[in-house]
Amino acid sequence: MAERIPRTPKGVGPQGRKLWAEVLGEHELTQAELAILAATCRCITVLERIADELESSSALTSTTTSGSVVASALLVEQRMQAASLTRLIASLRLPDDSDARPQRRGAARAAYELRAVR
């Protein structure tokens, strides 16, 4: 008898639910990997909400109190969420369609240390 797919985490949107079902329909994940998948699905949901908000808003910039024009906070958050999504998907180490082997990379790299310029 096939194992039952765990319920989608609460608050996950349509694209996140689709990813959840697709990944768990094809792969067996450990508890740690399930947690990463849940975070990935939540990140996708945040990106969906940001996209909806940006679509309904015409302002991609805002003006600070000092008069400077800056990118909308939603655009900044969208960029940060997209970077997080990339890292989360990579950390799942799922095999791609062209090769049956999972990625063989080590853990995520730490930030590079700044060196003094001489």
Buried (B, 14 or more C-beta within 10 A) or exposed (E): EEEEEEEBBEEBBEEBBBBBEEBBEEEEBEEEBBEBBBBBBBBBBBBBEBEEEBEEEEEEEEEEEEEEEEEBEBBEBBEEBEEBBEEBBEBBEBEEEEEEEEEEEEEEEEEEEEEEEE
